[in-house]
Amino acid sequence: MTLSPTGWRKSARSARHTDCVEVGRVGEGAAVRDSKDRTAGYFDVSAEQWRSFVTALKAGRFDA
């Protein structure tokens, strides 16, 4: 059985913009899609992968 993502949301910091990503819950993990083209699909990651990604963001690993 394939689960469909639910609860799509985007950051409150991007509320006035349309060029951002949205995150939804799929199983125990997360799904990510482009808010400009929701019909293009999404990719999903495990809960562990999502936690690692968020930890890296908070640590500034992707800062320019």
C-alpha positions as CSV (number, residue, x, y, z in Angstrom):
1,M,0.0,0.0,0.0
2,T,1.4,3.4,-1.0
3,L,0.7,6.3,1.4
4,S,-0.2,9.7,0.1
5,P,1.3,12.8,1.8
6,T,-1.0,14.8,4.1
7,G,-0.9,18.1,5.9
8,W,1.1,20.0,3.3
9,R,2.5,23.3,4.6
10,K,5.2,25.9,3.9
11,S,7.2,28.1,6.1
12,A,5.4,31.1,7.6
13,R,8.5,33.1,6.5
14,S,7.6,32.4,2.9
15,A,3.9,33.2,3.2
16,R,4.1,36.1,0.7
17,H,6.2,34.2,-1.9
18,T,5.1,31.5,-4.3
19,D,8.6,30.2,-5.1
20,C,9.2,27.8,-2.2
21,V,8.8,24.2,-1.2
22,E,6.0,22.6,0.8
23,V,6.5,19.7,3.3
24,G,3.9,17.1,4.1
25,R,3.8,14.0,6.2
26,V,4.0,10.6,4.6
27,G,4.1,7.6,7.0
28,E,6.8,8.4,9.6
29,G,8.8,10.6,7.2
30,A,8.3,13.7,5.1
31,A,7.4,14.6,1.5
32,V,8.7,17.7,-0.3
33,R,7.2,19.4,-3.4
34,D,7.5,22.6,-5.3
35,S,4.8,25.1,-4.4
36,K,4.8,26.6,-7.9
37,D,4.0,23.2,-9.5
38,R,2.3,20.9,-7.1
39,T,1.3,18.6,-10.0
40,A,4.9,17.8,-10.8
41,G,5.1,15.4,-7.9
42,Y,7.1,15.1,-4.7
43,F,10.0,13.2,-3.2
44,D,9.8,11.5,0.2
45,V,12.4,10.8,2.8
46,S,12.5,8.7,6.0
47,A,12.1,10.3,9.4
48,E,15.8,9.8,10.0
49,Q,16.7,11.6,6.8
50,W,14.4,14.5,7.5
51,R,15.8,14.9,11.0
52,S,19.3,14.9,9.7
53,F,18.4,17.5,7.1
54,V,16.7,19.8,9.6
55,T,19.6,19.5,12.0
56,A,22.0,20.5,9.2
57,L,19.8,23.5,8.3
58,K,19.8,24.7,11.9
59,A,23.6,24.2,12.1
60,G,24.1,26.5,9.1
61,R,25.6,23.8,6.8
62,F,23.8,25.2,3.8
63,D,24.5,28.9,4.4
64,A,26.3,30.7,1.7
